[in-house]
Amino acid sequence: MGTMPLHCAHGIFVFLSVCLISFAPPCDGGNILVIPVDGSHWINMKILLEELHARGHSITVIRASSSWYIPEKSPLYTPITIKMDESLENFFDLYLQKHMKAQREGASAFTFFKLTKDFLAMISMAHSMWADAFAEILNDKTLTKSLMDSQYDLVLTDPAIAPGVVLAKYLKLPVVLNVRWITSGEGHFVIAPSPLSYIPVPGSGMTDKMNFIQRLKNMLFYGIILFQQKFMVGPYYDAICAEHIEGGCDIISLLQEADIWLFRSDYVFEFPRPTMPNVIYIGGFQCKPAQPLPADLEEFVQSAGEHGVIIMTLGTLVNALPKQVAEEIASVFAKMPQKVIWRHIGERPTTLGNNTLIVEWMPQKDLLGHPQIKVFVAHGGTNGVQEAIYHGVPVLGIPLFFDQYDNLLRLQERGAAKIIELGDVNGRSFEQGVNEVLHQDSYRHNIQRLSRLHKDQPMAPMDQAVFWVEYVMRHKGAPHLRTEAYKMPWYSYYCLDVLLVLLTALTVLLLSTFAIFRFLCCRGRRKSKTKQH
């Protein structure tokens, strides 16, 4: 066969190159201002920032000088560091230790009120610190001018703290929320109809099937959330709004004004409920196929043989359980034929067996994706629960605080997890729990069903997240997806004014009818009396 002439080959190459360039989507890098929340929230935000950076977007991150997770130097972003003298890490540690101690003392009304009081005090202090630091930003004319001149396309923020939405309002920028939690409670409650008859309030420990007493309890927890927002969170930011935002503002209205809510949940995990068009569900967006383990860890995992491996971790905030609990858990692990990998920082349990590997850090995602992993003992943080769903590993949950019980309850309701509350953890209960999840096939079958459902989507959650961030940048916001209901006074939202007018009209009609009948009756009587005379 003859060869193609060189000039023809070159011509075809140029033609194909032009075609490829023509069909490639435009990739204009945006300019994004990010106000994140530290701790495990930052882990989620960082994963999203990595993807946005890879797609050519310029990112600026506002961080606290005392941050313990958000580094000042990063190839992903340009930092703006604000002075915050006190780190929240030590404050959280103190609260968590007190919280775990109270749980071990047993459930009672006194314990409930004590835990609630301590939680509200912690939340109040965190918002107080951030509000003070944020006020310094707005009072710094050089910094605010620099922010104005930077011509950001949008603000991407985690609304568990409020400075991000306030700053977006000040800079008159569109807002994208990377969210599950807001300043008080769960995000849906401020933007979507949320009937308390079947939508559980965070912290209530309820499902979407409630009897009368449970609905009463649900209402009580909703009252706590309203109190928290009205008296313990809102006032810190109201003062800033009054001073720096024309016409003032409040946090709930600012949240309702957000263009897009990237919601870190989905209905494989969450109970069905009403939602809004600008809520985009990206639950599990941080999950990826497992990567190979380090050689030494792979060797340990493979040495378990047919019995498999149990992994245990309590997340980023808790290094170790109370000593007595850790000793009893270690003694249970020591008796089991499985190998165990346990992230535990602190005093090494004396009852530890040769089958248990203590580590300060573990590649959690890669371990969960390994076929040798049989059970995941976890505290129930959102990331861990979603990764367990993604990789199809059943969970034995020991919830400690915040949303962890509610997260695990959603898995337990679907038959994919078992919960042991910290106050009930001892050698006997822990051994029964591990063996139940390990040997009852229903747990693994149910979590693997959830995994199949989660992965059966037309578009990966991360791709959805990036698409909608870029959508807001392209269109300078997304107000057409946002309800205007938040601008209505409460009596109009519930149509009480309409109901009042209708009741008034009905009352007038009834009274008029009654008056007419009475008049006719009286007139008839007078006529009859006249005839008699």
matplotlib code that plots the C-alpha trace (Angstrom):
import matplotlib.pyplot as plt

x = [0.0, 1.2, 1.9, 0.0, 1.8, 3.3, 1.4, -1.9, -1.1, -0.3, -3.5, -5.6, -3.8, -4.5, -8.1, -8.7, -6.9, -9.2, -12.2, -11.2, -10.6, -13.9, -15.8, -14.0, -16.1, -14.8, -12.9, -12.7, -11.3, -13.5, -12.4, -13.8, -13.8, -14.0, -15.0, -14.7, -15.3, -12.4, -12.2, -14.0, -16.0, -12.7, -12.0, -15.1, -14.4, -10.8, -11.9, -14.2, -11.5, -9.1, -11.5, -12.2, -8.5, -7.9, -10.4, -8.6, -10.4, -8.6, -9.4, -8.9, -9.5, -10.2, -8.8, -8.2, -4.7, -5.5, -6.8, -5.7, -6.7, -6.5, -2.9, -1.7, 0.5, -1.2, -0.9, -4.7, -5.4, -4.3, -4.8, -6.2, -5.4, -7.5, -6.3, -8.1, -6.3, -7.9, -8.1, -11.4, -9.5, -8.8, -12.3, -13.8, -11.6, -12.7, -16.4, -16.1, -14.4, -17.2, -19.8, -18.5, -18.2, -21.8, -23.0, -21.2, -23.1, -26.3, -29.4, -31.5, -33.4, -30.5, -27.9, -30.0, -30.2, -26.6, -25.5, -27.8, -26.5, -22.9, -23.6, -25.4, -22.5, -19.9, -21.9, -22.4, -18.7, -17.7, -20.0, -18.9, -15.2, -16.0, -18.3, -15.5, -12.9, -15.2, -16.1, -12.3, -12.4, -15.2, -13.6, -10.3, -10.8, -7.7, -8.8, -12.3, -11.1, -8.8, -11.7, -13.9, -11.1, -10.4, -13.7, -14.7, -17.4, -19.0, -18.6, -18.4, -19.0, -20.0, -22.9, -22.3, -20.8, -22.3, -19.5, -19.5, -23.1, -22.7, -19.5, -21.2, -24.0, -21.5, -19.6, -22.9, -21.8, -23.7, -23.5, -23.0, -23.3, -21.3, -23.7, -25.5, -25.5, -26.3, -25.8, -28.6, -29.7, -30.0, -30.2, -33.6, -35.4, -34.9, -35.7, -38.1, -41.5, -40.6, -43.6, -42.5, -45.0, -42.7, -39.4, -37.1, -35.3, -31.5, -30.6, -34.1, -33.1, -36.4, -37.1, -39.7, -42.2, -43.2, -46.0, -47.6, -44.9, -42.1, -43.7, -43.9, -40.2, -39.5, -41.3, -39.3, -36.0, -37.3, -37.9, -34.3, -33.1, -35.3, -34.0, -30.4, -30.8, -32.8, -30.9, -27.5, -26.4, -28.3, -27.5, -23.7, -24.3, -27.3, -25.0, -22.6, -25.4, -26.8, -23.5, -22.2, -25.2, -27.5, -31.0, -29.6, -30.0, -30.4, -28.7, -31.8, -32.8, -29.2, -29.3, -32.6, -31.0, -28.3, -28.2, -27.3, -27.2, -24.7, -26.2, -23.9, -26.6, -28.9, -32.0, -30.2, -29.1, -31.7, -35.4, -37.6, -38.8, -39.8, -37.0, -36.3, -35.1, -31.8, -30.8, -28.3, -27.6, -24.0, -23.9, -20.8, -19.1, -15.8, -15.9, -13.7, -12.6, -10.1, -6.4, -3.8, -2.8, 0.8, 2.8, 3.0, -0.8, -1.7, 0.4, -1.3, -4.8, -4.0, -2.7, -6.3, -7.1, -10.8, -11.7, -11.2, -10.5, -12.4, -11.5, -12.3, -11.9, -13.7, -13.0, -11.0, -12.1, -11.8, -8.5, -9.5, -12.5, -12.6, -9.9, -12.3, -14.2, -11.0, -9.8, -13.0, -13.1, -9.5, -10.2, -13.1, -10.9, -8.2, -10.6, -11.7, -10.2, -10.4, -7.5, -8.3, -6.9, -7.8, -7.1, -6.3, -4.2, -3.4, -2.7, -2.3, -4.9, -3.3, -5.8, -4.6, -4.3, -1.7, -4.4, -4.9, -2.9, -3.0, -2.4, -2.4, -3.8, -5.4, -6.3, -10.0, -11.4, -8.9, -9.5, -13.2, -12.8, -10.7, -12.5, -11.1, -12.9, -15.9, -17.1, -16.6, -16.7, -17.3, -18.7, -21.1, -19.6, -21.2, -18.0, -17.5, -21.1, -21.2, -18.0, -19.4, -22.4, -20.2, -18.0, -20.8, -19.3, -21.8, -21.3, -21.3, -21.9, -20.9, -22.3, -20.6, -22.0, -23.5, -25.3, -23.7, -26.6, -28.9, -26.5, -26.2, -30.0, -30.6, -28.4, -29.9, -33.4, -32.3, -30.8, -27.2, -25.9, -26.3, -26.0, -24.5, -24.7, -21.6, -23.3, -24.1, -20.7, -19.1, -17.3, -20.5, -22.5, -19.6, -18.9, -22.5, -22.7, -19.6, -20.6, -24.2, -23.0, -20.2, -22.2, -25.8, -25.7, -28.6, -26.3, -23.9, -26.7, -28.5, -25.4, -24.5, -28.0, -27.5, -24.2, -25.7, -28.5, -26.0, -23.8, -26.8, -26.8, -26.7, -24.0, -21.3, -21.9, -18.6, -19.4, -22.8, -21.1, -18.6, -21.3, -23.5, -20.6, -19.7, -23.4, -23.6, -20.4, -21.7, -25.1, -24.0, -26.3, -29.3, -32.2, -34.7, -34.2, -34.8, -38.1, -39.3, -41.2, -38.6, -39.6, -43.1, -44.1, -44.9, -48.6, -48.7, -46.5, -49.1, -52.0, -53.3, -54.2, -56.3, -57.9, -58.7, -60.4, -62.3, -63.5, -64.4, -66.4, -68.1, -68.9, -70.4, -72.4, -73.8, -74.6, -76.2, -78.3, -79.3, -80.1, -82.3, -84.2, -84.6, -85.9, -88.4, -89.6, -90.1, -91.9, -94.2, -95.1, -95.9, -98.2, -100.0, -100.5, -101.9, -104.4, -105.6, -106.3]
y = [0.0, 3.6, 6.0, 9.3, 12.4, 14.4, 17.6, 15.7, 14.2, 17.6, 19.1, 16.4, 16.9, 20.6, 20.0, 17.6, 19.9, 22.8, 20.5, 19.5, 23.0, 24.1, 21.4, 21.9, 23.8, 27.3, 27.3, 30.8, 30.8, 32.5, 34.5, 32.9, 34.2, 31.4, 31.7, 28.1, 26.5, 24.8, 21.1, 18.4, 21.0, 22.2, 18.6, 18.9, 22.4, 21.6, 18.7, 21.0, 23.7, 21.2, 20.4, 24.1, 24.9, 22.0, 23.6, 26.9, 29.0, 31.5, 31.0, 33.3, 31.8, 33.9, 31.9, 32.6, 33.0, 30.3, 27.8, 24.2, 22.7, 25.5, 26.2, 29.6, 28.4, 26.3, 25.9, 25.9, 29.4, 32.8, 33.3, 36.2, 35.6, 37.5, 37.8, 35.5, 35.2, 32.1, 28.7, 26.9, 23.6, 23.6, 24.9, 22.0, 19.5, 20.6, 20.5, 17.1, 15.6, 17.0, 15.8, 12.2, 12.2, 13.3, 10.6, 7.9, 9.2, 8.0, 9.5, 11.8, 15.2, 16.8, 15.4, 16.5, 20.1, 20.1, 18.9, 21.4, 24.3, 23.4, 23.0, 26.3, 28.0, 26.5, 27.6, 31.0, 31.4, 30.2, 32.8, 35.5, 35.0, 34.9, 38.0, 40.0, 38.9, 39.7, 43.1, 43.8, 43.0, 45.4, 48.1, 47.7, 50.1, 48.9, 45.3, 46.0, 48.1, 45.3, 42.9, 45.2, 45.8, 42.0, 41.7, 38.3, 36.4, 34.8, 33.9, 30.2, 29.7, 27.2, 28.7, 26.9, 30.3, 33.5, 35.8, 34.5, 35.4, 38.8, 39.6, 38.5, 41.0, 43.7, 43.1, 42.6, 39.2, 36.0, 33.3, 29.5, 27.6, 24.4, 23.2, 20.8, 22.8, 26.5, 28.8, 27.0, 23.6, 22.0, 24.0, 22.9, 24.4, 28.0, 27.6, 24.7, 23.8, 21.6, 20.0, 18.8, 16.0, 13.9, 15.9, 15.2, 18.1, 17.7, 16.4, 14.9, 11.4, 10.9, 9.3, 10.4, 8.1, 9.6, 8.9, 11.7, 11.7, 11.8, 14.7, 16.5, 15.9, 17.0, 20.3, 20.8, 20.4, 22.8, 25.4, 25.0, 25.7, 28.8, 30.0, 29.4, 31.5, 34.3, 34.8, 33.1, 33.5, 36.1, 39.1, 38.8, 39.4, 41.8, 44.5, 44.0, 44.1, 47.3, 49.0, 47.9, 46.8, 49.4, 48.8, 46.1, 42.4, 39.2, 35.9, 33.9, 36.3, 36.3, 32.5, 32.6, 35.0, 32.5, 31.5, 27.9, 25.4, 22.6, 20.2, 17.5, 14.9, 12.9, 10.8, 7.5, 8.8, 11.4, 10.9, 12.2, 15.8, 19.0, 20.9, 23.8, 24.3, 25.9, 23.0, 20.7, 17.4, 16.4, 13.8, 11.6, 14.1, 13.5, 9.7, 8.1, 4.6, 3.1, 3.5, 0.8, 0.8, 1.4, -1.9, -2.4, -1.8, -4.0, -6.8, -6.5, -6.5, -9.6, -11.4, -11.5, -14.2, -15.3, -13.6, -10.1, -6.8, -4.4, -0.7, 1.8, 5.6, 8.4, 11.2, 14.4, 15.9, 12.9, 11.3, 8.8, 7.4, 7.5, 5.1, 2.5, 2.3, 2.0, -0.8, -2.8, -2.3, -3.4, -6.6, -7.4, -6.9, -9.1, -12.1, -11.9, -13.8, -10.7, -8.2, -4.7, -1.3, 1.3, 5.0, 5.8, 8.7, 8.8, 6.2, 2.7, 0.3, -2.4, -5.0, -4.6, -7.9, -8.9, -8.7, -5.0, -2.3, 1.1, 4.0, 7.8, 8.1, 5.8, 6.1, 5.7, 5.9, 3.4, 1.0, 1.2, 0.3, -2.8, -6.1, -7.4, -4.8, -6.4, -3.8, 0.0, 1.0, 4.8, 7.8, 8.7, 11.8, 12.8, 12.0, 8.6, 7.6, 8.7, 6.9, 3.7, 4.0, 4.5, 1.5, -0.7, -1.4, -2.0, 0.3, -0.2, 3.3, 4.9, 8.5, 11.0, 14.5, 16.9, 15.2, 11.8, 10.0, 11.4, 10.3, 6.7, 6.5, 7.0, 4.0, 2.0, 2.6, 1.2, -1.9, -1.0, 0.0, -0.7, 2.0, 1.6, 4.8, 5.7, 5.4, 1.8, 0.7, -2.0, -5.3, -7.3, -4.8, -4.0, -7.6, -8.3, -5.3, -6.2, -9.8, -8.9, -6.5, -8.9, -12.1, -11.0, -10.8, -8.4, -5.5, -6.0, -6.6, -3.5, -1.2, -2.6, -1.9, 1.7, 1.8, 0.7, 3.3, 6.1, 5.3, 5.1, 8.8, 10.5, 12.8, 12.4, 14.6, 16.4, 17.2, 18.6, 20.8, 22.3, 22.8, 24.8, 26.9, 27.7, 28.2, 31.0, 32.6, 32.5, 34.0, 36.4, 34.5, 32.3, 34.3, 32.5, 29.4, 31.2, 31.5, 35.0, 33.7, 34.9, 38.5, 37.9, 38.7, 35.6, 36.3, 36.5, 33.3, 31.4, 33.3, 34.4, 37.8, 36.0, 33.8, 36.8, 38.6, 35.5, 34.9, 38.6, 38.4, 35.2, 36.7, 39.8, 37.6, 35.5, 38.5, 40.3, 37.2, 36.9, 40.6, 40.4, 37.4, 39.1, 42.2, 40.2, 38.3, 41.4, 43.1, 40.1, 40.2, 43.9, 43.3, 40.5, 42.6, 45.5, 43.2, 41.8, 45.4]
z = [0.0, -0.7, 2.1, 2.6, 1.4, 4.2, 3.3, 3.4, 6.8, 8.1, 6.7, 8.3, 11.6, 11.5, 10.6, 13.5, 15.9, 14.9, 15.3, 18.8, 19.9, 18.4, 20.3, 23.6, 26.2, 27.2, 30.4, 31.8, 35.2, 37.8, 40.9, 44.1, 47.7, 50.2, 53.9, 55.3, 58.7, 60.4, 61.5, 59.6, 57.6, 56.1, 54.8, 52.7, 51.5, 50.6, 48.4, 46.5, 46.2, 44.8, 42.0, 41.3, 41.3, 38.8, 36.5, 36.4, 39.0, 41.2, 44.9, 48.0, 51.4, 54.6, 57.5, 61.2, 62.5, 65.1, 62.6, 63.3, 59.9, 57.3, 56.4, 55.6, 52.7, 50.0, 46.2, 46.0, 47.2, 48.3, 52.0, 53.9, 57.5, 60.2, 63.7, 66.2, 69.5, 70.9, 69.1, 69.2, 69.3, 73.0, 73.7, 71.7, 73.4, 76.9, 75.8, 74.3, 77.4, 79.6, 77.1, 77.1, 80.9, 81.2, 78.8, 80.9, 84.0, 82.5, 80.9, 83.0, 82.7, 84.5, 82.1, 79.1, 80.4, 81.3, 77.9, 76.2, 78.3, 77.6, 73.9, 73.6, 75.5, 73.2, 70.1, 71.5, 72.2, 68.7, 67.1, 69.4, 68.5, 64.8, 64.9, 66.7, 64.2, 61.3, 62.7, 62.5, 58.7, 58.0, 60.1, 58.2, 55.2, 53.5, 53.5, 52.5, 49.6, 48.5, 48.6, 46.6, 44.0, 43.6, 41.6, 42.9, 41.0, 44.0, 47.7, 48.5, 52.2, 54.9, 56.7, 60.0, 60.8, 59.4, 58.3, 54.8, 54.0, 55.7, 53.7, 50.5, 51.3, 52.0, 48.7, 46.8, 45.4, 44.6, 47.3, 47.0, 50.2, 50.9, 53.6, 55.7, 59.0, 59.4, 62.4, 64.2, 63.0, 59.6, 56.4, 55.1, 58.0, 56.8, 53.1, 52.7, 54.3, 57.3, 59.0, 62.4, 62.2, 60.0, 59.7, 62.6, 64.1, 64.5, 67.9, 68.5, 67.7, 65.8, 62.4, 59.9, 61.6, 65.0, 67.5, 69.6, 72.3, 69.7, 67.9, 71.2, 71.7, 68.2, 68.9, 72.0, 70.1, 67.4, 70.2, 71.4, 67.8, 67.6, 71.0, 69.9, 66.8, 68.3, 71.5, 71.3, 67.7, 65.9, 68.2, 67.5, 63.8, 64.0, 65.4, 62.5, 60.0, 61.5, 61.3, 57.9, 55.8, 54.5, 55.8, 58.2, 57.8, 59.8, 59.3, 58.4, 55.6, 54.3, 54.2, 52.3, 49.8, 48.9, 45.2, 45.4, 48.3, 47.7, 50.2, 51.6, 51.8, 49.5, 49.7, 49.9, 53.3, 54.3, 55.1, 52.2, 52.8, 50.9, 49.2, 46.9, 43.3, 44.4, 46.7, 44.9, 46.7, 46.6, 49.3, 49.0, 46.7, 48.6, 47.9, 45.3, 44.4, 46.9, 46.1, 47.0, 50.7, 51.8, 51.6, 55.4, 55.9, 53.0, 54.5, 57.8, 56.1, 54.0, 57.1, 58.4, 55.9, 55.6, 58.9, 57.5, 59.2, 61.5, 61.4, 64.1, 64.2, 66.0, 63.5, 63.6, 66.9, 69.3, 69.9, 72.5, 74.4, 78.2, 79.6, 81.0, 77.7, 75.6, 77.9, 77.5, 73.7, 73.4, 75.4, 73.1, 70.0, 71.5, 71.7, 68.1, 65.1, 62.9, 62.6, 63.9, 62.8, 65.4, 65.2, 68.8, 70.2, 73.9, 76.5, 75.0, 76.5, 78.6, 77.3, 73.7, 71.8, 69.1, 66.4, 66.9, 65.2, 66.8, 64.4, 64.7, 61.2, 58.7, 55.0, 55.9, 52.3, 51.0, 53.8, 53.5, 49.8, 50.6, 50.2, 53.5, 55.6, 57.3, 59.9, 60.4, 64.1, 63.9, 65.7, 62.9, 61.4, 58.0, 56.0, 57.5, 57.2, 53.5, 52.8, 54.4, 52.1, 49.1, 49.8, 51.2, 54.7, 57.6, 60.6, 64.4, 65.6, 68.9, 68.6, 70.8, 70.0, 67.5, 64.5, 65.0, 66.5, 63.8, 61.1, 62.5, 63.1, 59.3, 58.6, 61.4, 60.1, 56.8, 58.5, 57.6, 61.1, 64.8, 67.4, 70.9, 72.9, 74.8, 78.2, 77.3, 76.0, 78.0, 77.2, 76.9, 74.8, 72.5, 71.8, 71.1, 68.8, 66.8, 66.4, 65.3, 62.5, 61.6, 61.3, 60.4, 56.6, 56.5, 57.6, 54.7, 52.2, 53.2, 53.1, 49.7, 48.5, 49.6, 47.9, 44.6, 44.9, 45.8, 42.7, 40.3, 39.3, 35.9, 37.1, 39.9, 42.9, 42.5, 38.9, 40.1, 42.7, 40.2, 37.5, 39.8, 41.1, 37.5, 36.7, 39.3, 37.9, 34.3, 35.1, 38.0, 40.4, 40.3, 41.6, 39.4, 41.5, 44.8, 46.4, 47.4, 50.3, 52.8, 52.0, 53.2, 56.7, 58.8, 58.8, 55.0, 54.6, 56.6, 54.9, 58.3, 56.8, 54.1, 56.7, 58.8, 55.9, 54.9, 58.5, 58.8, 55.5, 56.7, 60.0, 58.4, 56.0, 58.9, 61.0, 58.1, 57.3, 61.0, 61.1, 58.0, 59.3, 62.6, 60.9, 58.8, 61.8, 63.9, 61.0, 60.5, 64.2, 64.1, 61.1, 62.8, 65.9, 63.8, 62.2, 65.5, 66.7]

ax = plt.figure().add_subplot(projection="3d")
ax.plot(x, y, z, "-o")
ax.set_aspect("equal")
plt.show()
